[in-house]
Amino acid sequence: MQNKRGISQAFAAPAASLEIRRATVFDVFAMSRVLITSIRDLCQADHGGDAARIAEWTAGKTPDQIRKWIGGPGRYWLAERGGEAAAVGGLDPDGMISLLYVAPAAAGQGTGGALLAHLEAELLRDGHVEARLNATRTALDFYRKHGWQKANEVGGCCGTPCIPMRKALG
């Protein structure tokens, strides 16, 4: 079969499946890369391209800092597609989603939605009936699309204003 450009689709490689697994200290460089490029390239609505705001937001996303996260009380996951880091997610010990960042190359492919569903399932397994997170302006519509609603609280995160959100689980 040919598409309208006349290129054969018969030999196109199938899309690589998404694998979500617990992050380890061996993933810190890939995780740092996803976090920093996601913030820099996808979060324009929050930092407006301001280099100082980007630097402030990404300062704690170094491999050394992420190694400390993994050794701490939180839990972290890495989503990979075709062996490439595609997204990073995390949960705080109190049951709050602390991280959900997608690599720019993986944006718009369902990666963020799959990782969000995984984090929600983890919270449900842990006995939580409600999930909480702080959304950036960039991610607000994404979370709304996945059933999240604004909470009646004031929030801030990552050195940028954030919107507290909640979702009933189950």
Buried (B, 14 or more C-beta within 10 A) or exposed (E): EEEEEEEEEEEEEEEEEBEBEEBEEEBBEBBBBBBBBBBBEBBBEBBEEEEEBBEBBBEBBBBEEBBEBBEEEBBBBBBBBEEEBBBBBBBBEEBBBBBBBBBEBBBEBEBBBBBBEBBBEBBEEEEBEEBBBBBBBBBBEBBEEBEBEBBEEEBEBBBBEBBBBBBEBE
